[in-house]
Amino acid sequence: MKKSLIRPCVVGLGYVGLPLFLKLQNKISTVGYDISDTRVKELKFFLDVNGEFKKKDLVLKKKSLITSDKNLLKFCNFFIVAVPTPISKKNIPDLSHLKKSCEIIGKVIVKNSIVFFESTVYPGVTENFCGRLLEKKSGLKLGVDFFVGYSPERINPGDKKHSIGKVVKIVSATNNNTLKVAKKIYKKVANKILTNKNIKEAESAKVIENIQRDLNIGLMNEVYKVCVNSKINFSNVIKLASTKWNFLKFDPGLVGGHCLPVDPYYFSNFAEKKGIKTEVILSGRKINNSMYLYMYNKIIKDIKNLKLNIKKSRILVLGLTYKKNVSDIRNSFALKLYRLLKKKIKYLEACDPFLTKKNIKNIKVLHNFNIDDYELILNFVNHDLFKNKILKIKKTNKKYLNLF
Ligand SMILES: NC(=O)c1ccc[n+]([C@@H]2O[C@H](COP(=O)([O-])OP(=O)(O)OC[C@H]3O[C@@H](n4cnc5c(N)ncnc54)[C@H](O)[C@@H]3O)[C@@H](O)[C@H]2O)c1
């Protein structure tokens, strides 16, 4: 495939796909395809409900387009797939979105097309699952007529420091020419590219990055519980331990979102199929999944210790998203904790400027609040937008608790 003939298409315009499409279209005419008509309509009206991009960022460059019409994919020959890879209620990898996207792409790929995957998966999915599906739908042969590759995404929503252009981008494919073409495309969006000739290694690297973080936070959560129970000051313990050269500093927290609570199950499921039980990996999940219940009991106890009445006192929660400075509520333990407390506390309200009625159902979410209207303020998610209000609260005698 010659450089001038590369016609890229980003499939799935969510947290991962949209920034990629927007960067790519600055350099080369690109198709952005999403299966959701609503998402496409909103983007065409310059609205990103994920809150990551403003109107000016969403302006289309000459010859690029955003569409939900899969027929337009036939004009493309380099696909980058960034569709969701969630887990089922039983924590089993759900590859249904990948399956659907491969069925769509399989119908339009032509000889020499390249399909790259950015969705987080377990080792082998790109070649053995997606590759086979593409073969079946296209009638073409993988590795002969068309080629696949994997480039894990390291995007961290809400984090402007580690944006796509600033971090190392792993690009993997088994075939030299595919790597060469992919490098040309990815160079348009990332400054540091690391090529790798084994796709399963790149797939594994992505999941273990998140598993390591999940486990380290899990360890801190466990230590935190022991410290609270024994009336030992956790922050001081960490401050002291951090003076050792090889101590890794992680904060305890509610681990939500689309990656950390999901990826360990992808790898452990894969390992199980290979006959290996991943006890360490899943122990992180066990403690992190239960942390909101621990917090629930702690908050109820704290409220009683503060001599407040859960039937009468007006209490406000700050932040419901899964982490600070984002509007994402997928697997948000702050939200779960709020819902649980709401059953017990009569006058409990929530403020989260990142949320609109559209992305949260059955909860009245305030965008601003009067400090004087509440007897207690609980900070669940430390959005930067709360900074000034929190400084004000701390100057008063108002009862205020941080989650950790
Ligand atoms: N969000 C993150 O921070 C992050 C970071 C690294 C990796 N990832 C991984 O990237 C992948 C995508 O995550 P995301 O957060 O961008 O998801 P998302 O839910 O924000 O976006 C996915 C988009 O894909 C669309 N879609 C679903 N099925 C489709 C199909 N068959 N064809 C075309 N479009 C389709 C959806 O409508 C949606 O707009 C996941 O595998 C995730 O694990 C996410």
The ligand as an SDF file (V2000), in Angstrom:
LIG
                    3D

 44 48  0  0  0  0  0  0  0  0999 V2000
  -11.8620    5.0300   28.1150 N   0  0  0  0  0  0  0  0  0  0  0  0
  -10.6080    4.8040   28.4250 C   0  0  0  0  0  0  0  0  0  0  0  0
  -10.0280    5.4950   29.2490 O   0  0  0  0  0  0  0  0  0  0  0  0
   -9.8300    3.6990   27.7530 C   0  0  0  0  0  0  0  0  0  0  0  0
   -8.4340    3.7040   27.8670 C   0  0  0  0  0  0  0  0  0  0  0  0
   -7.7040    2.7170   27.2300 C   0  0  0  0  0  0  0  0  0  0  0  0
   -8.3760    1.7180   26.5190 C   0  0  0  0  0  0  0  0  0  0  0  0
   -9.7310    1.7240   26.4560 N   0  0  0  0  0  0  0  0  0  0  0  0
  -10.3760    0.6700   25.6800 C   0  0  0  0  0  0  0  0  0  0  0  0
  -10.7960    1.2150   24.4300 O   0  0  0  0  0  0  0  0  0  0  0  0
  -12.0250    0.6080   24.0010 C   0  0  0  0  0  0  0  0  0  0  0  0
  -13.0870    1.6850   23.7780 C   0  0  0  0  0  0  0  0  0  0  0  0
  -13.3510    2.3270   25.0020 O   0  0  0  0  0  0  0  0  0  0  0  0
  -14.0800    3.7250   25.0880 P   0  0  0  0  0  0  0  0  0  0  0  0
  -13.9420    4.1930   26.4860 O   0  0  0  0  0  0  0  0  0  0  0  0
  -13.6390    4.6140   23.9740 O   0  0  0  0  0  0  0  0  0  0  0  0
  -15.5900    3.2910   24.8150 O   0  0  0  0  0  0  0  0  0  0  0  0
  -16.8600    4.2550   24.5820 P   0  0  0  0  0  0  0  0  0  0  0  0
  -18.0180    3.5350   25.1130 O   0  0  0  0  0  0  0  0  0  0  0  0
  -16.5410    5.6350   25.0620 O   0  0  0  0  0  0  0  0  0  0  0  0
  -16.9590    4.3730   23.0010 O   0  0  0  0  0  0  0  0  0  0  0  0
  -17.1590    3.3410   22.1630 C   0  0  0  0  0  0  0  0  0  0  0  0
  -17.9060    3.8540   20.9300 C   0  0  0  0  0  0  0  0  0  0  0  0
  -18.0040    2.7500   20.0310 O   0  0  0  0  0  0  0  0  0  0  0  0
  -19.2850    2.7530   19.4510 C   0  0  0  0  0  0  0  0  0  0  0  0
  -19.5600    1.4110   18.9590 N   0  0  0  0  0  0  0  0  0  0  0  0
  -19.9820    0.3140   19.6320 C   0  0  0  0  0  0  0  0  0  0  0  0
  -20.0620   -0.7360   18.8070 N   0  0  0  0  0  0  0  0  0  0  0  0
  -19.6820   -0.3070   17.5700 C   0  0  0  0  0  0  0  0  0  0  0  0
  -19.5710   -0.9090   16.3080 C   0  0  0  0  0  0  0  0  0  0  0  0
  -19.8290   -2.1840   16.1360 N   0  0  0  0  0  0  0  0  0  0  0  0
  -19.1780   -0.1540   15.2650 N   0  0  0  0  0  0  0  0  0  0  0  0
  -18.8940    1.1530   15.4270 C   0  0  0  0  0  0  0  0  0  0  0  0
  -18.9960    1.7950   16.6040 N   0  0  0  0  0  0  0  0  0  0  0  0
  -19.3680    1.0660   17.6680 C   0  0  0  0  0  0  0  0  0  0  0  0
  -20.2040    3.2500   20.5360 C   0  0  0  0  0  0  0  0  0  0  0  0
  -21.4000    3.7680   20.0060 O   0  0  0  0  0  0  0  0  0  0  0  0
  -19.3260    4.3040   21.2240 C   0  0  0  0  0  0  0  0  0  0  0  0
  -19.5410    5.5870   20.6930 O   0  0  0  0  0  0  0  0  0  0  0  0
  -12.3890   -0.3950   25.0860 C   0  0  0  0  0  0  0  0  0  0  0  0
  -11.8780   -1.6390   24.7410 O   0  0  0  0  0  0  0  0  0  0  0  0
  -11.6370    0.1190   26.3100 C   0  0  0  0  0  0  0  0  0  0  0  0
  -11.3430   -0.8950   27.2270 O   0  0  0  0  0  0  0  0  0  0  0  0
  -10.4750    2.7050   27.0360 C   0  0  0  0  0  0  0  0  0  0  0  0
  1  2  1  0
  2  3  2  0
  2  4  1  0
  4  5  1  0
  4 44  2  0
  5  6  2  0
  6  7  1  0
  7  8  2  0
  8  9  1  0
  8 44  1  0
  9 10  1  0
  9 42  1  0
 10 11  1  0
 11 12  1  0
 11 40  1  0
 12 13  1  0
 13 14  1  0
 14 15  2  0
 14 16  1  0
 14 17  1  0
 17 18  1  0
 18 19  2  0
 18 20  1  0
 18 21  1  0
 21 22  1  0
 22 23  1  0
 23 24  1  0
 23 38  1  0
 24 25  1  0
 25 26  1  0
 25 36  1  0
 26 27  1  0
 26 35  1  0
 27 28  2  0
 28 29  1  0
 29 30  1  0
 29 35  2  0
 30 31  1  0
 30 32  2  0
 32 33  1  0
 33 34  2  0
 34 35  1  0
 36 37  1  0
 36 38  1  0
 38 39  1  0
 40 41  1  0
 40 42  1  0
 42 43  1  0
M  CHG  2   8   1  16  -1
M  END
$$$$
